[in-house]
Structures are given as C-alpha cells and as structure tokens.
C-alpha cells in the first residue's frame, strides 16, 4: 500500500474534518479483508 494523494490545502482539510464531525465516517471506510492463507505450491 502506498500514498497516492495528499491533501495539503488548509481550507480543504477543514471542510473534510467538518463533514466527518457532522456526519461521521462510514463503516465501509474501516473495512479490512481477513487474512489470506499461504500461496498455493507450484505444480
């Protein structure tokens, strides 16, 4: 996983944080898939 974007404009950051304060974050934003098993052995 890597960073693909960065929000640095203070006005935009403030707007995002105000939105989360009013509406909360969606549950889907915190979804993480379960662990995977080991890779299949090559035949």
Secondary structure, 3 states (H helix, E strand, C coil): CCCCCCCCCHHHHHHHHHHHHHHCCCHHHHCCCCCCCCCCCCC
